[in-house]
Amino acid sequence: MEDKVITEKELQKVIKRLLKEKKQWEDEYRFKGEEDGFEWAKLATIEGIRLLMDWDASYSPGIYIIDRIVEDAVEGDELMEFENPNYLNSFAHHYFCGWIDGVNKFWGVIKNEILLI
């Protein structure tokens, strides 16, 4: 097969299209994470919610509850697989940022009632 040549204009068009597609996937992962985080928080303990509200979703910190959540979510999802066991890839990062947003949204719904008790 002879070498194919791609012009700079064609290359930029392909890159733009792929970046747009990647952004759409990341947005979908963030939305799914938010739904899952909200659902998780409905069943969580106060301590679990507190831990997750303070979590920086760019890495897996070695806290058991967070490690279990990360393992359960990432398992079987090719786009979220670990590139480095200590840091989450882009798709996993967006999922868990959404997940934390979901936990925080749930907390926003119930916190006034909890703080009154």
DSSP file (Angstrom, degrees, kcal/mol; ACC not computed):
  #  RESIDUE AA STRUCTURE BP1 BP2  ACC     N-H-->O    O-->H-N    N-H-->O    O-->H-N    TCO  KAPPA ALPHA  PHI   PSI    X-CA   Y-CA   Z-CA
    1    1 A M              0   0    0      0, 0.0     2,-0.1     0, 0.0     3,-0.1   0.000 360.0 360.0 360.0 132.3    0.0    0.0    0.0
    2    2 A E        -     0   0    0      1,-0.1     2,-0.1     0, 0.0     0, 0.0  -0.427 360.0 -90.3 -78.3 154.5    1.4    3.4   -0.9
    3    3 A D        -     0   0    0     -2,-0.1     2,-0.3     1,-0.1    -1,-0.1  -0.395  40.9-138.4 -63.4 132.3    1.9    6.1    1.7
    4    4 A K        -     0   0    0     -2,-0.1     2,-0.4    -3,-0.1    -1,-0.1  -0.715  11.0-147.6 -92.6 144.5   -1.2    8.3    2.0
    5    5 A V        -     0   0    0     -2,-0.3     2,-0.5     0, 0.0     0, 0.0  -0.923   8.6-164.6-113.9 137.1   -0.7   12.0    2.3
    6    6 A I        -     0   0    0     -2,-0.4     2,-0.0     4,-0.0    -2,-0.0  -0.978  18.5-129.0-121.6 133.2   -3.1   14.2    4.3
    7    7 A T     >  -     0   0    0     -2,-0.5     4,-2.7     1,-0.1     5,-0.2  -0.333  24.0-112.9 -75.4 161.3   -3.1   17.9    4.0
    8    8 A E  H  > S+     0   0    0      1,-0.2     4,-2.5     2,-0.2     5,-0.2   0.886 119.3  52.7 -60.2 -39.2   -2.9   20.2    7.0
    9    9 A K  H  > S+     0   0    0      2,-0.2     4,-1.9     1,-0.2    -1,-0.2   0.921 110.9  46.0 -63.6 -44.9   -6.5   21.4    6.3
   10   10 A E  H  > S+     0   0    0      2,-0.2     4,-2.4     1,-0.2    -2,-0.2   0.917 112.2  51.7 -63.2 -43.2   -7.7   17.8    6.2
   11   11 A L  H  X S+     0   0    0     -4,-2.7     4,-2.7     1,-0.2    -2,-0.2   0.924 109.4  48.8 -60.5 -45.8   -5.8   16.9    9.3
   12   12 A Q  H  X S+     0   0    0     -4,-2.5     4,-2.4     1,-0.2    -1,-0.2   0.865 110.2  52.3 -63.7 -36.1   -7.3   19.9   11.2
   13   13 A K  H  X S+     0   0    0     -4,-1.9     4,-2.2     2,-0.2    -1,-0.2   0.917 111.2  46.4 -65.0 -44.1  -10.8   18.9   10.1
   14   14 A V  H  X S+     0   0    0     -4,-2.4     4,-2.6     2,-0.2     5,-0.2   0.926 113.1  49.2 -64.4 -45.3  -10.3   15.3   11.3
   15   15 A I  H  X S+     0   0    0     -4,-2.7     4,-2.6     1,-0.2     5,-0.2   0.923 110.9  50.3 -61.0 -45.0   -8.9   16.6   14.7
   16   16 A K  H  X S+     0   0    0     -4,-2.4     4,-2.0     1,-0.2    -1,-0.2   0.912 111.8  48.0 -60.0 -43.7  -11.8   19.0   15.1
   17   17 A R  H  X S+     0   0    0     -4,-2.2     4,-2.2     1,-0.2    -1,-0.2   0.914 113.2  47.1 -63.8 -43.5  -14.3   16.3   14.5
   18   18 A L  H  X S+     0   0    0     -4,-2.6     4,-2.6     1,-0.2    -2,-0.2   0.881 110.8  51.3 -68.6 -37.7  -12.6   13.8   16.8
   19   19 A L  H  X S+     0   0    0     -4,-2.6     4,-2.3    -5,-0.2    -1,-0.2   0.890 109.6  50.9 -65.4 -37.9  -12.3   16.4   19.6
   20   20 A K  H  X S+     0   0    0     -4,-2.0     4,-2.0    -5,-0.2    -2,-0.2   0.922 111.4  48.0 -62.9 -44.1  -16.1   17.2   19.2
   21   21 A E  H  X S+     0   0    0     -4,-2.2     4,-2.2     2,-0.2    -2,-0.2   0.912 110.7  50.9 -62.9 -43.5  -16.9   13.5   19.5
   22   22 A K  H  X S+     0   0    0     -4,-2.6     4,-2.7     1,-0.2    -1,-0.2   0.912 109.0  51.6 -61.1 -42.7  -14.6   13.1   22.6
   23   23 A K  H  X S+     0   0    0     -4,-2.3     4,-2.5     2,-0.2    -1,-0.2   0.892 108.2  51.8 -62.0 -40.5  -16.4   16.1   24.2
   24   24 A Q  H  X S+     0   0    0     -4,-2.0     4,-2.2     2,-0.2    -1,-0.2   0.916 111.0  47.5 -62.2 -43.4  -19.8   14.6   23.5
   25   25 A W  H  X S+     0   0    0     -4,-2.2     4,-2.6     2,-0.2    -2,-0.2   0.931 111.5  50.4 -62.3 -45.7  -18.7   11.3   25.2
   26   26 A E  H  X S+     0   0    0     -4,-2.7     4,-2.3     1,-0.2    -2,-0.2   0.901 110.0  50.3 -61.2 -41.0  -17.2   13.2   28.2
   27   27 A D  H  X S+     0   0    0     -4,-2.5     4,-2.4     2,-0.2    -1,-0.2   0.904 110.3  50.1 -63.0 -41.1  -20.5   15.1   28.6
   28   28 A E  H  X S+     0   0    0     -4,-2.2     4,-2.5     1,-0.2    -2,-0.2   0.908 110.8  49.3 -63.4 -41.1  -22.5   11.8   28.5
   29   29 A Y  H  X S+     0   0    0     -4,-2.6     4,-2.6     2,-0.2    -2,-0.2   0.901 110.3  50.7 -65.0 -39.9  -20.2   10.3   31.1
   30   30 A R  H  X S+     0   0    0     -4,-2.3     4,-2.3     2,-0.2    -2,-0.2   0.924 111.7  47.5 -63.4 -44.5  -20.5   13.4   33.3
   31   31 A F  H  X S+     0   0    0     -4,-2.4     4,-2.2     2,-0.2    -2,-0.2   0.925 113.1  47.8 -62.8 -45.8  -24.4   13.2   33.1
   32   32 A K  H  X S+     0   0    0     -4,-2.5     4,-2.5     1,-0.2    -1,-0.2   0.904 111.2  51.9 -61.9 -41.5  -24.4    9.4   33.8
   33   33 A G  H  X S+     0   0    0     -4,-2.6     4,-2.9     2,-0.2    -1,-0.2   0.897 107.3  52.5 -61.7 -40.8  -22.0   10.0   36.7
   34   34 A E  H  X S+     0   0    0     -4,-2.3     4,-2.1     2,-0.2    -2,-0.2   0.924 110.9  46.9 -62.6 -44.2  -24.3   12.7   38.2
   35   35 A E  H  X S+     0   0    0     -4,-2.2     4,-2.2     1,-0.2    -2,-0.2   0.934 114.7  46.7 -60.8 -46.0  -27.3   10.3   38.0
   36   36 A D  H  X S+     0   0    0     -4,-2.5     4,-2.6     1,-0.2    -2,-0.2   0.889 111.2  51.5 -66.1 -39.6  -25.4    7.5   39.6
   37   37 A G  H  X S+     0   0    0     -4,-2.9     4,-2.4     2,-0.2    -1,-0.2   0.903 109.7  49.5 -63.7 -41.6  -24.0    9.8   42.3
   38   38 A F  H  X S+     0   0    0     -4,-2.1     4,-1.2    -5,-0.2    -2,-0.2   0.929 113.1  46.7 -62.6 -45.4  -27.4   11.0   43.2
   39   39 A E  H  X S+     0   0    0     -4,-2.2     4,-0.6     1,-0.2     3,-0.3   0.904 111.8  51.2 -64.1 -41.5  -28.8    7.4   43.4
   40   40 A W  H >X S+     0   0    0     -4,-2.6     3,-1.5     1,-0.2     4,-0.7   0.920 105.7  56.0 -60.5 -43.9  -25.8    6.3   45.5
   41   41 A A  H >< S+     0   0    0     -4,-2.4     3,-0.5     1,-0.3    -1,-0.2   0.793  95.0  66.6 -62.6 -28.7  -26.3    9.2   47.9
   42   42 A K  H 3< S+     0   0    0     -4,-1.2    -1,-0.3    -3,-0.3    -2,-0.2   0.811 112.9  32.5 -60.5 -29.0  -29.9    8.1   48.6
   43   43 A L  H << S+     0   0    0     -3,-1.5    -1,-0.2    -4,-0.6    -2,-0.2   0.444 101.4 106.4-105.9  -2.8  -28.5    4.9   50.2
   44   44 A A    <<  -     0   0    0     -4,-0.7     2,-0.2    -3,-0.5    -3,-0.0  -0.247  67.9-115.3 -81.3 163.8  -25.3    6.3   51.7
   45   45 A T     >  -     0   0    0      1,-0.1     4,-2.4    -2,-0.0     5,-0.2  -0.497  31.9-108.4 -85.1 163.9  -24.3    7.1   55.2
   46   46 A I  H  > S+     0   0    0      1,-0.2     4,-2.6     2,-0.2     5,-0.2   0.917 122.3  51.5 -58.1 -43.7  -23.6   10.7   56.4
   47   47 A E  H  > S+     0   0    0      1,-0.2     4,-2.5     2,-0.2    -1,-0.2   0.903 109.0  50.3 -62.0 -41.9  -20.0    9.8   56.6
   48   48 A G  H  > S+     0   0    0      2,-0.2     4,-2.1     1,-0.2    -1,-0.2   0.918 111.4  47.7 -62.7 -44.0  -20.0    8.4   53.1
   49   49 A I  H  X S+     0   0    0     -4,-2.4     4,-2.1     1,-0.2    -2,-0.2   0.924 111.4  51.2 -62.7 -43.9  -21.6   11.5   51.7
   50   50 A R  H  X S+     0   0    0     -4,-2.6     4,-1.0     1,-0.2    -2,-0.2   0.919 110.0  49.2 -60.9 -44.8  -19.1   13.7   53.6
   51   51 A L  H  < S+     0   0    0     -4,-2.5     3,-0.5     1,-0.2     4,-0.3   0.916 112.9  47.0 -60.0 -44.0  -16.1   11.8   52.2
   52   52 A L  H >< S+     0   0    0     -4,-2.1     3,-0.9     1,-0.2    -1,-0.2   0.815 103.7  60.1 -73.1 -29.9  -17.4   12.0   48.7
   53   53 A M  H 3< S+     0   0    0     -4,-2.1    -1,-0.2     1,-0.2    -2,-0.2   0.803 109.7  44.5 -66.7 -26.7  -18.2   15.7   48.8
   54   54 A D  T 3< S+     0   0    0     -4,-1.0     2,-0.3    -3,-0.5    -1,-0.2   0.423  88.4 117.1 -95.0  -0.2  -14.6   16.4   49.5
   55   55 A W    <   -     0   0    0     -3,-0.9     2,-0.8    -4,-0.3     5,-0.0  -0.515  59.6-142.1 -77.9 132.1  -13.1   14.0   46.9
   56   56 A D    >   -     0   0    0     -2,-0.3     3,-1.3     1,-0.1    -2,-0.1  -0.852  15.7-148.7 -87.7 112.5  -11.0   15.4   44.1
   57   57 A A  T 3  S+     0   0    0     -2,-0.8    39,-0.2     1,-0.3    40,-0.2   0.329  79.0  86.7 -73.0   9.8  -12.1   13.2   41.2
   58   58 A S  T 3  S+     0   0    0     38,-0.1    30,-1.3    29,-0.1     2,-0.3   0.606  97.5  20.1 -85.9  -8.6   -8.8   13.3   39.4
   59   59 A Y  B <  S-A   87   0A   0     -3,-1.3    28,-0.2    28,-0.2    27,-0.1  -0.973  76.0-111.0-151.3 165.3   -7.4   10.4   41.3
   60   60 A S        -     0   0    0     26,-1.2    -3,-0.1    -2,-0.3     7,-0.0  -0.900  31.3-160.5-100.0 109.9   -8.3    7.4   43.5
   61   61 A P        -     0   0    0      0, 0.0    -1,-0.1     0, 0.0     3,-0.1   0.457  37.8-106.1 -81.2  -1.5   -7.1    8.3   46.9
   62   62 A G  S    S+     0   0    0      1,-0.3     2,-0.5     2,-0.1     3,-0.1   0.656  72.9 139.5  86.7  13.3   -6.8    4.9   48.6
   63   63 A I     >  -     0   0    0      1,-0.1     4,-3.0   -12,-0.0     3,-0.5  -0.843  55.4-132.9 -91.6 126.8  -10.0    5.5   50.8
   64   64 A Y  H  > S+     0   0    0     -2,-0.5     4,-2.6     1,-0.3     5,-0.2   0.868 101.0  49.1 -51.3 -50.4  -11.9    2.2   50.8
   65   65 A I  H  > S+     0   0    0      1,-0.2     4,-1.7     2,-0.2    -1,-0.3   0.894 116.5  43.1 -61.0 -40.2  -15.3    3.6   50.0
   66   66 A I  H  > S+     0   0    0     -3,-0.5     4,-2.8     2,-0.2    -1,-0.2   0.909 111.8  53.5 -72.2 -41.8  -14.0    5.7   47.1
   67   67 A D  H  X S+     0   0    0     -4,-3.0     4,-2.8     1,-0.2    -2,-0.2   0.901 109.4  49.4 -58.7 -41.1  -11.8    2.8   45.8
   68   68 A R  H  X S+     0   0    0     -4,-2.6     4,-2.6    -5,-0.3    -1,-0.2   0.916 111.4  48.5 -65.0 -43.0  -14.9    0.5   45.7
   69   69 A I  H  X S+     0   0    0     -4,-1.7     4,-2.2    -5,-0.2     5,-0.2   0.922 113.5  47.5 -62.9 -44.3  -17.0    3.0   43.9
   70   70 A V  H  X S+     0   0    0     -4,-2.8     4,-2.7     2,-0.2     5,-0.3   0.947 113.2  47.4 -62.3 -49.5  -14.2    3.6   41.3
   71   71 A E  H  X S+     0   0    0     -4,-2.8     4,-2.2     1,-0.2    -2,-0.2   0.921 112.8  49.0 -59.5 -45.0  -13.6   -0.1   40.8
   72   72 A D  H  < S+     0   0    0     -4,-2.6    -1,-0.2     1,-0.2    -2,-0.2   0.893 116.1  42.5 -63.2 -40.6  -17.3   -0.8   40.4
   73   73 A A  H  < S+     0   0    0     -4,-2.2    -2,-0.2    -5,-0.2    -1,-0.2   0.885 118.1  43.6 -74.1 -39.2  -17.9    2.0   37.9
   74   74 A V  H >< S+     0   0    0     -4,-2.7     3,-2.4    -5,-0.2     6,-0.2   0.818  86.4 106.3 -78.6 -32.0  -14.7    1.4   35.8
   75   75 A E  T 3< S+     0   0    0     -4,-2.2     3,-0.1    -5,-0.3     6,-0.0  -0.261  95.2   3.0 -55.8 122.9  -15.0   -2.4   35.7
   76   76 A G  T 3  S+     0   0    0      1,-0.2     2,-0.8     2,-0.0    -1,-0.3   0.428 100.5 113.5  83.3  -0.7  -16.1   -3.5   32.2
   77   77 A D    X>  -     0   0    0     -3,-2.4     3,-1.1     1,-0.2     4,-0.6  -0.883  49.2-164.7-106.4 105.5  -16.1    0.1   30.7
   78   78 A E  G >4 S+     0   0    0     -2,-0.8     3,-0.7     1,-0.3    -1,-0.2   0.833  86.7  54.8 -60.1 -34.7  -13.3    0.3   28.1
   79   79 A L  G 34 S+     0   0    0      1,-0.2    12,-0.4    12,-0.1    13,-0.4   0.756 111.7  43.9 -73.0 -22.4  -13.4    4.1   28.0
   80   80 A M  G <4 S+     0   0    0     -3,-1.1     9,-0.3    -6,-0.2    -1,-0.2   0.406  82.4 131.5-101.2   2.7  -12.9    4.4   31.7
   81   81 A E    <<  -     0   0    0     -3,-0.7     2,-0.2    -4,-0.6     8,-0.2  -0.178  66.8 -96.2 -56.8 148.8  -10.2    1.8   32.1
   82   82 A F        -     0   0    0      1,-0.2    -1,-0.1     6,-0.1     6,-0.1  -0.445  33.3-179.1 -69.2 131.2   -7.1    2.9   34.1
   83   83 A E  S    S+     0   0    0      4,-0.5    -1,-0.2     1,-0.4     5,-0.1   0.715  90.5  15.7 -90.5 -32.0   -4.1    4.2   32.2
   84   84 A N  B >  S-B   87   0A   0      3,-0.8     3,-1.4    -3,-0.1    -1,-0.4  -0.988  80.5-132.9-139.2 127.8   -2.4    4.6   35.5
   85   85 A P  T 3  S+     0   0    0      0, 0.0   -25,-0.1     0, 0.0     3,-0.0   0.677 105.3  48.0 -61.7 -16.6   -3.8    2.9   38.6
   86   86 A N  T 3  S+     0   0    0      1,-0.1   -26,-1.2   -27,-0.1     2,-0.4   0.613 111.2  50.3 -98.0 -13.3   -3.5    6.1   40.7
   87   87 A Y  B <  S-AB  59  84A   0     -3,-1.4    -3,-0.8   -28,-0.2    -4,-0.5  -0.960  76.2-127.4-130.4 144.9   -5.1    8.5   38.2
   88   88 A L        -     0   0    0    -30,-1.3    -6,-0.1    -2,-0.4    -7,-0.1  -0.628  25.3-123.2 -88.6 145.1   -8.3    8.4   36.3
   89   89 A N     >  -     0   0    0     -9,-0.3     4,-3.0    -2,-0.3     5,-0.2  -0.200  40.0 -87.3 -77.1 179.2   -8.4    9.0   32.5
   90   90 A S  H  > S+     0   0    0      1,-0.2     4,-2.3     2,-0.2     5,-0.2   0.878 126.3  46.8 -58.3 -44.3  -10.5   11.7   30.9
   91   91 A F  H  > S+     0   0    0    -12,-0.4     4,-2.4     2,-0.2    -1,-0.2   0.928 115.3  45.3 -67.6 -44.3  -13.7    9.7   30.7
   92   92 A A  H  > S+     0   0    0    -13,-0.4     4,-2.9     2,-0.2     5,-0.2   0.902 111.1  54.8 -64.3 -40.3  -13.5    8.4   34.2
   93   93 A H  H  X S+     0   0    0     -4,-3.0     4,-2.2     1,-0.2    -2,-0.2   0.930 110.2  45.4 -59.5 -45.8  -12.6   11.9   35.5
   94   94 A H  H  X S+     0   0    0     -4,-2.3     4,-2.3     2,-0.2    -1,-0.2   0.909 112.5  52.0 -64.8 -41.3  -15.8   13.4   33.8
   95   95 A Y  H  X S+     0   0    0     -4,-2.4     4,-2.3     1,-0.2    -2,-0.2   0.945 113.6  42.9 -58.6 -48.8  -17.9   10.5   35.2
   96   96 A F  H  X S+     0   0    0     -4,-2.9     4,-2.5     2,-0.2    -1,-0.2   0.797 109.5  55.8 -75.2 -27.4  -16.7   11.0   38.7
   97   97 A C  H  X S+     0   0    0     -4,-2.2     4,-2.1    -5,-0.2    -1,-0.2   0.929 112.9  44.1 -63.4 -43.4  -16.9   14.8   38.5
   98   98 A G  H  X S+     0   0    0     -4,-2.3     4,-2.4     2,-0.2    -2,-0.2   0.889 110.8  55.3 -63.7 -39.0  -20.6   14.3   37.6
   99   99 A W  H  X S+     0   0    0     -4,-2.3     4,-2.1     2,-0.2    -2,-0.2   0.918 108.6  46.6 -60.9 -45.7  -20.9   11.6   40.3
  100  100 A I  H  X S+     0   0    0     -4,-2.5     4,-2.8     1,-0.2    -1,-0.2   0.895 109.6  54.8 -64.9 -39.7  -19.7   14.1   42.9
  101  101 A D  H  X S+     0   0    0     -4,-2.1     4,-2.5     1,-0.2    -2,-0.2   0.904 107.3  51.2 -58.6 -40.2  -22.1   16.7   41.5
  102  102 A G  H  X S+     0   0    0     -4,-2.4     4,-2.3     2,-0.2    -2,-0.2   0.905 110.0  48.1 -63.8 -42.1  -24.9   14.2   42.0
  103  103 A V  H  X S+     0   0    0     -4,-2.1     4,-2.6     1,-0.2    -2,-0.2   0.925 113.2  48.5 -62.8 -44.5  -23.9   13.6   45.6
  104  104 A N  H  X S+     0   0    0     -4,-2.8     4,-2.4     2,-0.2    -2,-0.2   0.875 109.6  52.1 -65.1 -37.1  -23.7   17.3   46.2
  105  105 A K  H  X S+     0   0    0     -4,-2.5     4,-1.5     2,-0.2    -1,-0.2   0.920 110.2  48.6 -64.2 -42.7  -27.1   17.8   44.6
  106  106 A F  H  X S+     0   0    0     -4,-2.3     4,-1.8     1,-0.2     3,-0.5   0.937 110.9  50.4 -61.4 -45.1  -28.6   15.2   46.9
  107  107 A W  H  X S+     0   0    0     -4,-2.6     4,-2.9     1,-0.2    -2,-0.2   0.893 106.5  56.0 -59.5 -39.9  -27.0   16.8   49.9
  108  108 A G  H  < S+     0   0    0     -4,-2.4     4,-0.3     1,-0.2    -1,-0.2   0.830 107.3  50.0 -60.7 -32.6  -28.5   20.1   48.8
  109  109 A V  H  < S+     0   0    0     -4,-1.5    -1,-0.2    -3,-0.5    -2,-0.2   0.872 125.1  24.7 -72.8 -38.1  -31.9   18.6   48.8
  110  110 A I  H >X S+     0   0    0     -4,-1.8     4,-2.2    -5,-0.1     3,-0.6   0.626  93.4  92.0-105.8 -14.1  -31.6   17.1   52.3
  111  111 A K  H 3X S+     0   0    0     -4,-2.9     4,-3.0     1,-0.3     5,-0.2   0.841  85.3  53.2 -60.3 -38.2  -29.1   19.1   54.2
  112  112 A N  H 3> S+     0   0    0     -4,-0.3     4,-0.9     1,-0.2    -1,-0.3   0.895 112.2  46.3 -63.7 -37.5  -31.5   21.6   55.8
  113  113 A E  H <> S+     0   0    0     -3,-0.6     4,-0.7    -4,-0.2     3,-0.2   0.904 114.9  46.6 -68.7 -41.5  -33.6   18.7   57.2
  114  114 A I  H >< S+     0   0    0     -4,-2.2     3,-0.9     1,-0.2    -2,-0.2   0.905 110.5  52.0 -67.3 -42.7  -30.5   16.9   58.5
  115  115 A L  H 3< S+     0   0    0     -4,-3.0    -1,-0.2     1,-0.2    -2,-0.2   0.708 104.1  58.4 -70.3 -19.0  -29.0   20.0   60.1
  116  116 A L  H 3<        0   0    0     -4,-0.9    -1,-0.2    -3,-0.2    -2,-0.2   0.705 360.0 360.0 -79.9 -20.6  -32.3   20.7   61.9
  117  117 A I    <<        0   0    0     -3,-0.9    -1,-0.2    -4,-0.7    -2,-0.2   0.482 360.0 360.0 -76.8 360.0  -32.2   17.3   63.6
